Amino acid sequence: MKAPKVIFFDVNESLLDLGNMKKSIATILEGKEELLPLWFTTMLQYSSVTTLSQQYTNFDEIGAAALQMVAANNNVSLSSEKAKEAMKSFSSLPPHREVVEALNTLRSAGYKMVALSNSSSDGLATQLKNAGLTDLFDEIISVEQVGKFKPDSSVYLWASKKMDAQPEDCMMIAAHGWDVAGAMWAGWQAAFIARPGQQLYTLAPKPQINEPNLLLIAEKLVGLK
Amino acid sequence: MKAPKVIFFDVNESLLDLGNMKKSIATILEGKEELLPLWFTTMLQYSSVTTLSQQYTNFDEIGAAALQMVAANNNVSLSSEKAKEAMKSFSSLPPHREVVEALNTLRSAGYKMVALSNSSSDGLATQLKNAGLTDLFDEIISVEQVGKFKPDSSVYLWASKKMDAQPEDCMMIAAHGWDVAGAMWAGWQAAFIARPGQQLYTLAPKPQINEPNLLLIAEKLVGLK
């Protein structure tokens, strides 16, 4: 394992804490908190469906449509307007508690740092601003620029080219098994943030780093410099 | 709306009843039946992840890996062997009760009929044989032949070429919003079987036919001949 030249960070759930958002979604789903992982997985499934079908709609709209599908399957009445309204809490999520220190640690060690998210361009800018993280990145990239969602291989290849780096010099850091898998299958290194409720995908290659929080990952990466 | 030249049928949940399988999966998940839709959605998500990443693993293996992920996130201990064992019930599902009559009705009307499934080639052949449906199709096609999962656009285009038909002369019949969406985005017509627990994807074009069971769909199609 060698030090990557560019580190890419997933944002939702990886850097930002979806806890509050989940509470507001649970309220909309009439308190059925057990439906939250189903909603989030349905949103991810349909973002992949969109890319496989050569289409693009932004992540918030897909999230709202997924919320309506899950609601309808569970006899919860939910208008399109109310579903869209619920997605607004995506824009004001706090960072997980170790994130600011971890990002500063990596930055001080001289790493080039990029946010790479499935959120829309505007949405991502707002999210990072509200979380106070904007200045910690060299570059902030939404998949909206390429019109495909992660984990499409071409997103990672496009992002590495954009940063003028070879795939093997890039590392994806994410709390999602599918993001780690997609990045590694595209030839990148990867680190998995094993947050509660998140699992690696066992049919994909194992990431170079696997730790329960970002600070522990940052310490390993600083050790490579 | 004009009569399609070739009708393609999705198999799992669309023709075959997953009820019994869900019971055996629920037993493995320690009776947590509310996790079943999450497992199925995770399996679908990771089949899309696999195709987006230019990889191929068969559907049973993806289903077993998804089952382990869902189990781990819910503090259920599940070995890889036990997960794979659970997937075996996929091969002996009964047809939904109106399916045999509906398929015979369409066949008698002179429609060319094709099964098009994300199941593996061997798995699909076994499923249709055990359900007594094999002889009702002109062709049985697994996505394994093309190494990509539905709803990748190229699967529909490849299947229509294989049947020597233009995309607009093909119709997908499925109980899944993502399959209907993918087919329509690939230029096919589509019919949605609105089975309990299934929803159309609201951000995709509306299918030409939307009925709660296959017999009602068959009657509409016979009317076009």
Interface residues (C-beta under 8 A of the other chain):
Chain A: E34 P37 L38 T41 T42 L44 Q45 Y46 S48 V49 T50 T51 L52 S53 Q54 Q55 T57 E61 I62 A65 Q68 M69 A72 N73 S80 F149 P151 D152 S153 G177 W178 A181 G182 W185 A186 G197 Q198 Q199 Y201 T202 L203 A204
Chain B: E34 P37 L38 T41 T42 L44 Q45 Y46 S48 V49 T50 T51 L52 S53 Q54 Q55 T57 E61 I62 A65 Q68 M69 A72 N73 S80 F149 P151 D152 S153 G177 W178 A181 G182 W185 A186 G197 Q198 Q199 Y201 T202 L203
